[in-house]
Amino acid sequence: MIDLHTHSRVSDGSASPTEVVELAAAAGLRAIALTDHDRFDGLTQAKARAIELGIEFISGVEVSCHYNEGTMHMLVYFVDAHSSPIAETLIEMQMAREDRNLKILELMNKDGINITFEELSAEGGGVGIGKPHFAALLVKKGVVSTLQEAFDHYLAKGNKYYVEKITLSPKDMIALSLRSGGMPVLAHPFTVEEDRDRLADIIQGWVSDGLAGIEAHYGRYNQEQREFLVGLAEKLDIVATGGSDFHGTYKPDLSVGVGKGDLRVPYRALEQLRLRSENHLSKVY
C-alpha cells in the first residue's frame, strides 16, 4: 500500500517531514509522497529519511487553483523541486502568501485579537504559515473553541478574515506541471463538484488539457465514492491515485496510509502514474 497525499509542518500539518515518513514506515507502506501546500521545502529531509528507512519516496506538492470564484487543489508529482518552471512559480506564490498572512494579521489586530507575527511564526514552525495556524491561535486565545469553528466563522471564504491568495487556473497549472516534467492529479474531486455528471464533464475537459489522474482513493471518501471515481478514471483513461490527506493534529481523523481507517491505495496506482510520466518525458525530450 502507498500514500500519495500527506502534509508536514512545512505547510499546514503538525508533523515534521521526517516524522511523516516515519509514520509511513510504521504503517508498513511501500511508498510515500509528501505534498505540502505550494512549497517543496520539506522534500530533501523527507527523502533522506525515506532512504534510511527503505521506503520509496515521491516528490510532490499540492497547489491551489482558482475555480468558479473559489479554489480547488491540484497534486503534482515527480517535479524537480530546485530547477523547474513550477518551482519558480511557487516561490512567487509563497511571497504572495506571506503578504496575505500579514493582511489577515492586521485585520485581526484591528478587531482586538492580539496575535503577533512571532506567535504565528512559532505556531507554523517558522515555515509555510497558513490558515490552520491562525485557527490554532484563535483557539489558544479563547476566541473560538475548535479549529472548525475558526474556519466556519472567521477564516473561510466570505468571512471577515478571509483574504484571497494568488493562484493559477486549473488549465494553466496543468500546463505548468507538464512543462516542469510533473504529473498533475486532481485532489479530492468531489470538492470541485458534487453532481457526478457535471464532475465527469469537468474532469474530461481537464483530461483534454493533460490531467494525468484523479485522487479516487481519498482518505475521507467512502467505498462507493471511491469506486465511482475509479470507474471514472478508467473511462477517461487516466490514473486513479489516492492518499490520506494527513495533516496530523489539524485533521486528527486522518492517519498516514489508512485515512479514517479503511483507506487502501494500491501500489499499481504509482506504477501507472510513473509509466505515464515516463511516456510524457519521452515525447518531450
Secondary structure as GFF3:
##gff-version 3
##sequence-region A 1 285
A	DSSP	beta_strand	2	3	.	.	.	ID=ss1
A	DSSP	alpha_helix	17	26	.	.	.	ID=ss2
A	DSSP	beta_strand	31	34	.	.	.	ID=ss3
A	DSSP	alpha_helix	43	53	.	.	.	ID=ss4
A	DSSP	beta_strand	56	67	.	.	.	ID=ss5
A	DSSP	beta_strand	70	77	.	.	.	ID=ss6
A	DSSP	alpha_helix	85	110	.	.	.	ID=ss7
A	DSSP	alpha_helix	117	123	.	.	.	ID=ss8
A	DSSP	alpha_helix	131	140	.	.	.	ID=ss9
A	DSSP	alpha_helix	147	150	.	.	.	ID=ss10
A	DSSP	pi_helix	151	155	.	.	.	ID=ss11
A	DSSP	alpha_helix	170	179	.	.	.	ID=ss12
A	DSSP	beta_strand	183	186	.	.	.	ID=ss13
A	DSSP	three_ten_helix	189	191	.	.	.	ID=ss14
A	DSSP	alpha_helix	196	209	.	.	.	ID=ss15
A	DSSP	beta_strand	213	218	.	.	.	ID=ss16
A	DSSP	alpha_helix	223	236	.	.	.	ID=ss17
A	DSSP	beta_strand	239	243	.	.	.	ID=ss18
A	DSSP	three_ten_helix	248	250	.	.	.	ID=ss19
A	DSSP	alpha_helix	267	284	.	.	.	ID=ss20
###
